[in-house]
């Protein structure tokens, strides 16, 4: 692991860089009593924390003789897959709900074919599977045939933290959409023997992980969620791996927190002095930590916050 110097609130800090080039930023003064470390996963070329997962899927698909990957996306996974496919010389098709993200402009510029569909992310998933079957391509969705590669990619953040910290933090704060990152982090933590708490953060009322917690996972009615320019990557009426993500969080003694758009915007602004520039949704994990700190009072120990997209 290499080191680069960043500036945090006017003071130089050392920000360890992992093998993929994403820093760990010391933001200790964000929460009284706690040491807060920001794992800025927005520093990948695609701007998305999903890039290692996309690379892992593309590598597996190429090894199996495929040259075309199809995924559904709210924006983040599509950008990551477009970059991974371009690097491997493979065709990428992304299916995006109409009106979401930037309409697919970034992904088109990266060489991907973009299909826009009416409806929700779940509708895009259905369409992506149809397209993959029709074109003899790989279904690269997070719950598709290469789901294990997706988990492998998302899990790289844990050994990176081990190398940087040497010991497990008190808690990891993770944004939750489908629940994939949460599951991957939990699996790698358990493999390392870490007992850190995992706390998941979703868009309040717009994801069944938060509306079901702490009870049994239950999908929301499709018309019960509201996507905005700020919360889109966090919005699901069916989190594809939500039940397993909830079980992973519960296994660590963690909890699920719902945050509103204004809290996402506030968290994004709080990161500016530390050189981090996520989208509002990309700052969801910090929004959850800040809200919890206000409600629970002073915290202690090291809290690692994952930023997910810019």
N, C-alpha and C positions, 0 to 999 in steps of 0.2 A: 504494500500500500504506500502510495506517495503522499506528499503533503503540499498544499498550497495555502497562501496566506490570504484571508479575507478580512473585511472590516465589519465589526459588529458594534453598533452603538458607539462608534468613535474609537474603539479599542481593537488592535490587531488580535486575531485569534488564529490558531492552527486548525484547518479543516481537512481531516483525512479524506483522501479520495480512494474509492474502491476500484476494483478492476474495470468497471464500466464507466468510471469517471464521475460519480456523484458524491458530493461532499456531506460531511456531518458537521453542522454548524452549532457552536455553543451559543445558546440564547438564554443563559441562566437567569437573567433578570425579568423574564416574561411572567413567571409565576413565583410569588414569594415562597421561600423555603425549599423550593425544588430546583434541581438542575435540569434544565430543558435543553435537549439536543434535537436539532432539526435535521432529519435525513432528507436532503433535497433531491428527490427522485425525478424532479422536473428537468434535470441537467442532461438527460439523454438527448441525442440528436432530434428525436421526435417530440421532445417535451413531455413524454409520458412515462410513468413508472412501469408501464406494461411492455416496454421494449425488450427486457431480457426474456419475458415469456414469449413474445413474438419471435425472437431469435431462436429460442428453443424449439418452437413449433416448426419453423421453417427448416431448421437443421434436420429434424426428424422426418419431415415430409420429403425433403431432398434425398435423404438416405433410403426412403421407401420408393423412390423413383418418380415422385410427383413434381410437377413444374408450375402448379397453380394452386393458390390458397384463397379461400373465400371466408370472410368473417362478417358478422354483424357488429355494429359499433355505435356508441354515442359520440364518438370522436377520438378518445384516447387510444383505444385498441386499434382502431383503423389507421391512425397515424403511425403507431408503432409497427403494425404489420406491413404498411406500405414501405417503410424504411427497411425492414428486415428482408422483404421480398426483393426490393431493388438491389440491396447489397449482394443477394444470392443469385441475381439474374432470373428471378421467378416472377410469374404473373400474379398480381394481387387484385382481388375484387372485394370491395367493401360495400356493405348495405347499410344505409343510414336513414333514420326517420327524417322525413321532410321537415325543414325548419329547425333542425338541431345542428349544433356546432356551427361551423362556417359554411354549411351546405356541401361540404366535401372538397372545398377549394384546395386546402393544404394537401389532402391526400392525392388529388388529381395532379398537383404540381410535383408530387413525389413519385408519380408514375402509376398510381393505382386506378383501376376502373371503379367508378362510383355509381351505385344504384340507389336512387332515392325512393322510399316507399312511404305511403301515408300510414299514420298510426304511431305506435309506440316502439320502443326498443324490442319488445317481445315480438312484434310483427316483423321487425327487421331480422330477428333470429330465424323465424320461420321461413322468410324469403331467402335468406342466405343458405339455408340447408337445401332448399329447392334448387337454387342456382348451382350449388356444389354438386348435387346429384346429377343434374342435367348436363353439366359440363365435365363430369369426370374429375372434378377437382377435390382438394382436401377441405373438409369442414374443419376450419381452424378455430371454431368457437371454444369458449372456455370450458364448456361441458361436452365437447366433441370427442372424437376418437383419440386426440392427442392431449387430453386433459392432464395426463401425468407430466407432459412436457411443459404445460402452462404452469403447473404447480412448481416444477423444478425451476423455471425462470423466475417466478415471483419470490421463490424462497432464497435467492442469492443475497438478499438484503441481510439475512440473519448472520451468515458467516462473515459478511463485511462488518457488521456491528461487533461481532466477537473479536475480530482482528483489531478494530479501533478501540474497543472498551476493555477487553480482557475479561470482563465479568458481566453477568446479565444485569440489565437495567431493572428498576422496580416495575416499570410498565412500558408497553408499546401502545401507541395510539395510531389506529389504522382506519382509513376511510373504507366504507362498505357500500358496494353497489350490488354485484352478484354474490359477493362473499369470497371470491377466489383468493385474493391476497391474504385475507385472514386465515384461511385454511392452510395456505402455503407457509405462512410465517409460523403457525402453530406446529406444523409437522417438522419444520427445521429446528425450531426451538426444542421440541421434545427429543429430536435426534441428538442434539448437543447437550441434553440434560439441563436446559435452562427452565426455570420455573417462573419467569416473568409473567405478569398479568398482561393480557391483551384486552384493550378496550376498543370497541368498534364504534364508528361515528357515521350516521346516515342523515339524509334529509328528513326532518321531522314530518311524519305523516305520509311520506312518499316512498317508503320502502318497507316491505313486510318484515325485515329483520328487526327494525325498530318498533313497528306496530305490534309485532308478536311477542317481543321480549317482555318478561322472561318466560313466557309460556311456550306452548307448542307452536311451531312455525305454521303460519296460515297465509296463503296468498291474499292479496288485496283485490277487490274488483278492478278491472281495467280502467274504469272511469273514475276511480277514487284518487288517482295521483295527479299532481300538477307539476309540470316541468317549466322551469324558468331559465333565463339566460345564465343564472348563477348556480343552479343545482343539477343541471341535466345529467352529468355522469353518475349521480347518486340516486337517480329516480328509477325504480323498478316496481311494477305491480307483482312480478314474480322474480325474486332473486334466484337465479338458476342453481346456486349452491348455498342458498340461505340457511337451510336447516343444518347442514354440516358446519357452516360458519358459526351459527349460534352455539352449537355443541362445543366447538373449539374455544370460543370465548368463555363459556361456562366452565370448561375444564380448567382454565387458568384462574378462575375466580374473578374474571373481569365483568364488564357490563357493556350495554349498548346505549348510546346517547344519540338523541335526535337534535339537530340544529336547524335553525331557520336561516333564510337568505341573509338577513341583516347580520347574523352572527358569522356567516361565511365571509361576508364583505369586511367585517371588522377584523377577522383573523388574517385575511390577506393583507390588510393595511398594516397590521402589527408586525408583519414579516419584512416590510420594506427596509427598516434600518439594518437588517441582517443580510441584505443582498439577495433575498429569495423573492421570486416573482411568479407565484403560482396563479392559476385562475382562482376565483372564489371557491369553487368546488374542490380544487386542488388543495385548499387550505382547511378542508373539513376536519381533519384529525386535530389540528390546533384549535379550531373552534370548539370542539368537544372538550378538550383539555381546559381551555379558558372558562367555559361554562361550568365545568365540574369544580374548578378551583374556586369560583365565586360562590357556588352553592355549598361546598364542603369545607371551605376555610383553608388554612395553610396546608400545603402538601409537603412531602419529604421524598428523598431519593431521586434517582435519575429517571426522567421520563423522555422517551424517544418518540418523536412525532414524524410520521411519514407524509411528505408532500407528494401529490400524485400526478399533477399535470399543470401545464402552463399554456 
